[in-house]
Amino acid sequence: MIKNLPGVGLIATVVALAFAINSLQPAISALALCVAFGFLIANFLTWPTFASSGTTFASKKLLRIGVALLGVQVSVLSLQAIGFKGVLTVLVIVTLTIFGILGLAKIFKVSGDLGLLIGVGFGVCGATAVAAIRPQTRATQEETTYAIGLISLCGTLSIFVLPFLGHLLGLSDQSFGAWAGAAVHDVGQVIATASVWSDEALKSAIVIKLARVCLLAPIVLILSIRHRRYLLAQGESTQSSEKIPLIPFFVVGFVALAVVSNIFQIPTNVYDAIVLTSKLLLGAGLVALGSTVRWSSIRVIGARPMAMGLCAWVILGGVSLAAVRITGL
């Protein structure tokens, strides 16, 4: 454990810088900054060798603990607030987003795993979702970083584009909030987009967004089963396959915290501390992830995923808006 401290200390410094910038400009995703800083240090300076052990610890352990702690934000009351119609609408939007982007990946000749990362990131909760599902895919570190960067770009564009379109279309506070909650990727970007509109829009956006976050655990579980079957098909022995958990431990933690938070009244200060800890641990894991990626490998991926992502962003915005207008959310 002591050997991890130098690397964790370096990563903590980088995370602190990212969150400090985010506090000054909330529209900039702290988690996207964490990936970017790790990448920039490793490619334009040097990621020190003394940090290697701590970097591995952060990318494997801290990241997963951060995902597990997200479970405290899952609220049954949020689902009750939008009703069965709202839950069904969110489910349809997320499903269409993921499978639609997988379809676009084939059209643009992008790898299926990169398409899956982008699809789940767009559909559920941005960089957090990408970090959560990556171990259940065959995606490379470079593809993961590319997906997070693309999601951050499109989410940032939403902050400026959606309010402009919302005014052109004459949307109400509630309708615009629901649209932002359904179409924007990262939680921070959802808040930034809806805050530009009104407090009422912000309340509506957060409820819809949290409903999307609730889908993270079942999606990870489905992908875990899929990945396990893939490994077995590749010739894993029965003994070694038993070492592949059917349900990842961080998903168990996510569900357990979700259950606890809905059964018991968690004090506000404790809840806020857990949410902050989750963000910081996710940030640490993403700094570590970014530090392992090299620009030469990113460049090989090419511009096609970028074009695909921008098309997907436009389509998601249109589908989400149509769903909100049809259902009256």
N, C-alpha and C positions, 0 to 999 in steps of 0.2 A: 504493500500500500504506500509506503514511504517513497518508493521509486516513482510513483505517479504524481507526487506533489509538484515537482518543477513544471511539468507539462500542464497540469491542471491550473497552476498559478498563472502561467502565460496565457492560457485560454481564458481564464477568469478576467484578466486585464482586457483582453480583446472584447469579451462579452460586455464588460462594463462600458467600454467606449461605444459599442454599438447601441446599447440601451440609453446612454447619455444623449447620443444624436437623435434617437427616436423620441426622447422626452422633449427635445427642442423642436422637432418636426415630426409629429405623429404620422404624417402621411408616408414617411419612409419606414418600411418594415424592418424592425430590429432583427428578426431572424434572417431576412435576406442579407442584411448588412453583415451578420455573423459569418455567413457563407462567403460573402465577398471579401471580407477582411482576411479570413483564413487563406483563401485563394491568392489574394494579392501578396501577402507576406511570403507564401511559399514560392511564388513565381517571380517576384520582383526583388525580394530580399533572400532570406534563407530561413526555412523552418528548422530551428535548432535540433540537433540530435538528442540533447538532454530531454526534450519534450516528447520523444517518441512513445514512451510507455504511457504517459498521461494522455496523449492524443488518442491512443488505442482505447484506453479506459473511457474517455469521454464519448467517443464515437459508438461504442458498444453498450456501455452500462448507463452512463448519465443520460444519453439520448432516450433510451427506453424507459428509464424512470420518469423522465419528463413527460413522455407520452402517457404513461400510466396515470400520472397526477392530473391529466386533463379530464379524467373521469368525474372529478368533483364539479365540473362545470355543466354536466349533463343534468337537466332539470325536467322532471315530468310536468311540472307546472308550466314550463315553456311550451310543451307539446299540447297541454290542455288549453293554453291561451289561443292557439291557432286552430284547435279542433281537428276532427278527423279529416275534413276537407283540406286543411292546411298541411297536415302530415302527409297525406296522399300526394298533394301537389309537390312538396319538397322531394318525396321519394321518386316521383316521376322525373322531376328536373335533374336530380343527381344521376339517376339511371340513364336517362337520355344523354347527359353530358359525358359520362364515362364511355358508353358504347358508341356514341357519336364520334368522340375523339379517337377511339380505337379504329373506327371506320375511316376517319380522315388520315390516320397514320398509314393505312394501307394505300390510300390514294396518293399520299405524298411520299410513299416509300420510306417511312420512318420506322425504326425498330419497334416491335410490339411492346417491349418493356418500357421504352421511353414514352410511347403513347399512353401506356397505362399510368405512369407516374404523372404525366400532364393531366390526364383525364380525372384521376382521383384528386389531384391537387386543385384543379378547377372546380370539381364537383363538391368537394367536402370542405377542406379548410387550409388550402394553400400549402406552404412549406411544411407545416406540421404534418399534414396527411402524407406528403412525399416521404418525410423522414420515417413515418410510422410503417408505411407499406414496403419501403425499399428492401428490408431483409427478406420479405416474402416474394421477391422477384429476382430476375437475373440481371437487373439493370446494373451498369457500371457506375463507378464514382463520378465519372465525367457526365454521364447521362443524368444522374441525380442532380448535380450542380446546374446543368443546363436547364432542367425542368424547373428548379427553384428560381433561377434567374428569369426565365420566361414568365412564370406565374407572377413574380414580383412586378415585372414590366407591365403586364396586362392589368393587374390589380391597381397599379398606380395610374394607368390611363383611365380606369373607371372613375377615379376620384374627380377627374376633370370632365369626362365625357358624359357620364350618366346624369349629373345635375343639369347640364346644358340640354340634353335630350328630354329630360323630365319636364323642364319648363316649356319646351316646344310642344310637348304632347299634353300639357295641362294636367299632369298627374296630381292627385291629392297627396297630402302628407303620408297617409297610411299606405297608399299604393306605391309611392316612390320608396318608402322604407322597406316594404316587402320586396320590391324589385332589387334594391341594393343588397338586401339580405340573401336573396336567391342567386344573384348574378356575380357578386364580387367575391374574391377567393379568400384572402387573409382576413382574420377577425379585425385587426387594426385598420385595414383598408376599408372594411365594411363600415366601421365606426366613423372613419374620416369622410367617407362618401355621404353617409346619411346625416352627419353633423352639419355639413354644408347646407342641407335643406332645412331641417327643423328638429326640435326635440321630440316631437311626435313621430317623425320619420325614423329617428334614431331608435326609439323604443320598438317600433315595428321591425326594423332591420335586425336588431339583436335577437329577437324572438325567432325569426326565420333562420338566422345564421346558426343559433344554438341547435335548432332542429336538424340542420345539416351535420353539425358536429356529432350528434347522436349516432349517425350512421357510420362513424369511423370504426368502431369496434366490430360490427358485423362484417364490414368490408375487409378488414384485416384478417378476420377469421376465415372468410371464404378464400382469400388469397393464400392464406397459410395452408389450407387443405389442398388447394391447387398446386402449390409449390412442393408440398410433401409428395404428392402423387408424381410430379415431374421427376423429383430426385429418385424415387423408387423405380420409375420407368427407365432411368439412366443407368440402372444396374446396382443401386444401393442394396447391400445385403439386409436381411431381416434384422440382424442385430444392430447395424448402424442406423437403419431407418427408425428404430425405436428411440434413438437419441434426438430425432427431429421432433420437437414438440408439436402435437396436433393443434393446441391452442397456445400461442406464445404467452410467456409469463406476464409480459407487460399488458397484454389484453385482459388477462385475469385481474390484474391490478386495476386497470381502467374500469372494468365492470364492477368490481368490488367497491371502489370509491364512489361510483355512480349510485350504487344501491345505498351505501351509507349516507351520502349527501341528500338522498330523497327520503330516507327514513327518519334521520335525525336532523335537528336544526343546528347547523354548524355556525358558531359565532362568526360575525362578519370579519373580525380581524384575523381569525384562523383561516377562513376561506380565502381572503385576500393574500395571505402569506403562502398558501398552497398554490394559488394561481401564479403568483410571482415566481415561486420556486420552480414551477413547471416551465415557465418561459425561460428562466435562466439556464436550466438544465438542457432544454431543447437548444438554446443558443450555444451552449458549450459543445454539444454534440455536432452542431452544424459548423462551428468553427473548425473542429477536428476534421469533419468531412471535407470542407473547402481546402484545408491544408494538404490533402492527399491528391488533389486534382492538378493536372498540368495543362497549360494553355494549348500545347501542341495537340493534346488529345481532344480538347474541346473543339479546336478548329477542324478536326477531322469529321466531326458530327455534321458540320455544314449549316447552310441557311434554311434547308427545307423544314426542319422542326420549328424554326421561328415563323416561317410563313404559315405553317399548319396551325401553330398556336394562336396567331393573330386571327386566322379564319375562325377557329374554335371560339375565341373570345367574342367575336361578332355574333356568331350563331347562338352561343349561350345567352348573351344579352337579349337577343330577339326571342328565344324560346322562353326565357324567364319572364320577360315582359308580357308575352302572350298568355302565359299561365296565370300571372297575377291579374291580368285584365279579365280573363275568362272566369276565374274562380272568385274574383272580388276580394282577394286578400288585402 
